[in-house]
Amino acid sequence: MTYSIGVDFGTGSGRVMIVDTNNGDILAMSVIDYRSGTIEQNLNGNPIPSSFALQDATDYIDVLKRGVPEALKEANINPNEIIGLGIDFTASTVVFADKDFTPLNEKEENKNNPHAYTKLWKHHGAEEEAKYIFNTAVKDKDRWLGYYGFNVSSEWLIPKLLEVKNHAPDMLEQATYIMEAGDWVISNLINENVRSNCGRGFKTFWNEDEGFFYDFYEKLDSELPDIVQDKLEGRLVKIGEQAGVLTDAFSEMLGLPEKLPVAPAIIDAHSGLLGIGSKKKNQLTMVMGTSTCHIMLHEKHVKIPGISGSVKDSIIPGLYAYEAGQSAVGDLFGYAVKQSPKEYTEEAEERGISIYELLEEKASQKEVGESGLVALDWHNGNRSVLSDSNLSGLLIGLTLHTKPEDIYRAYMEATAFGTKIIMASYEDWGMEVDDVFASGGLPQKSDLLIQIYADVLNRPITVSASDYASGVGAAILGAVAGDAHEDMDTTISKMKQPFLKTVEPIPENVEKYEKLFKIYNKLHDEFGFKHSYHVMKELKEIQENQETV
């Protein structure tokens, strides 16, 4: 028997799994919360802008230090039967580190400087830099911008780099490496500066044919080409290859075999496709968690407006991976739960259920359209297809009779409507959708949510039986790095997770949701493209003017 380790680094915690390389069974799992959590609103008692979302990268290594030994103990196997290790990570999480890969915030003099910390994916402090990059790039959009949806997100690495250059040049000078967090973890494990083609291709304006676009960087800032070359370059490793082997220090620390093969980092949502076995074109996979990624594979490279990127070989060798997404899904439902009145909290406690379960139960009793509500799910901006993190949420149709469950359901429906727009964008540009898969932390937990999605999309949705497809995908890459089987395709086939069920659309609901979607679409265009668009920007500007940086 042989096993591989998959480590799934999420927004708030890391999950270490030990997986059987012959059948994908999860033998053991350890979940470690990040010690520092997400740093928002204030840093060490000092206020920071509401657009900031920071972390301490040392928490990621802590996940390994604590989680791997715990999982090994639970699995009760011979560590020498571990043949490889892989990780997935939430993309657009950017680490600034010195020559020893030590995060800059670890230095005492940088403790109170927010720009020394890791910038999480939902950190939107680089909005002005993103606008500047777009306005410069749009003049030459036929060259490469089309492969990023004809837009630039403040979530990506280059805008965040420029943010630091503009607001904390001393931090930029101190940084030897600027890295996607997944690359940073792997570089620590093997003690070498390596970069995955997955994170680099989707988040740094790079492609395999031309590399970094240094002449374009020159147009942005005369110093940027040298910064990128000095701090972003590194040995490139493709998904499906081996990044290196575990250092002796980490082998001893984690209790793992010497020279254990280590895979390159993969974006967490992309890893989910490996975990469920989605490896063909015309399959739309929704990886649903705090946010949702909508991923498709295709042999052609086309320019689709509103996507977050398209990169060859970044999930399955020989195919281009396309990513779109929504910035708030599980986070949006969590927000609604926090607004629940006291009587709902008390009812949930009396019945021994969570408020999530209570709201879903009450929302399930509503007919489609009964609440009279339609929402825009932009509480954390819009990633696709508008690519604008400065947009905000909207709820229309409120009356004195509106109840919390009405709002909860409206948010569920809004995320489904947003997915419908994304799917239509893929189809409009020649990518047929034959199958729709749902994986991640949400689909198994909410029957109502998946039924709403099936009704809104008017497609059967096949749900993964595992909450842990991304972590299993990372373990698959660890197994590939360790030569568990003859090739990657075979490894995926043996280790992929089973499906739980297929949810069919309900015809009468489909018809009703078509009417609601038309309203959502009008609001989407009005507040996303037209004059009302400026209302959200003006409100945000007023808010930001009141904050102390």
Protein Blocks (a to p, Z undefined) as FASTA:
>chain_A
ZZdddddddfkbccdddddfklopafbdcddddfklpaehiaghiacdfkbccddfklmm
mmmmmmmmmmmmmnopafklpgbdcddddehiacdddfkopafklpmklmmmmklpccdf
klcklmmmmmmmmmmmmmmmmmmmmmnoopacfkbmklmmmmmmmmmmmlmmmpmbdcdf
klmmmmmmnopacddfklmmmmnopafklopafklmmmmomklmmmmmmmmgccdddehi
afbdcdfklmmmnopaehiacdddddfklmmmmmnopabehiacddddfbccdddddfbd
cddehiabdcehklbghiacdddddfblklmmmmmmmmpcfklmmmmmmnopafklmmmm
mmmmpcehklopacdfklnopfblnlpakbccddehiafkbcfklmmmmmmmmmmmmmmm
mmmmmmmnopacfbdcdedjklmmmmklmmmmmmmnopacdddfbfklmmmmmmmmmmmm
nomamblklmmmmmpccdfbdcdddfklmmmmmmmmmmmmmmmmmmmmmmmlmmmmmmmm
mmmmmpcZZ
